[in-house]
């Protein structure tokens, strides 16, 4: 009976073993980095909507109906890809944070509540960034370019709208309603990140 031949390259087994170990560690790290998001995913939008309501009550005067100056094709948000949903959620939250952290919010907004909303958004954003950074170790794919460009264009339009209306209470009320809708969209997106 012939004796099986030894490996031609004795280091091949150790390289293979190290590769498998690295993949296992990367998977475990990603799972632990993202597992803390699951309970937050379920409540983030609801909590954000409540904080937004507490921050920005309806304006003290009646506002003329603004024509929707900014439009967004919400079908771009339809995805079953959990990484894309997380990346889109992160992008939306970063844009919303930039707008809602403006020092030009109207006087009738409650600053303490607005700060609570911003802190809430920032914590969740940091968790998403951490989760995506760990996932990026394994995958360098990006979300659809047209979605990213559409989000940038839409939120730039909102900032221009505020400027063009001199940061009026009515313009901010429009922004508040748009933010409300985005938190609902985020709820749908984070539903795609729960596995």
Helices and strands as residue ranges (DSSP letters): H 11-35, H 37-55, G 74-77, H 82-100, H 111-136, H 145-164, H 169-191
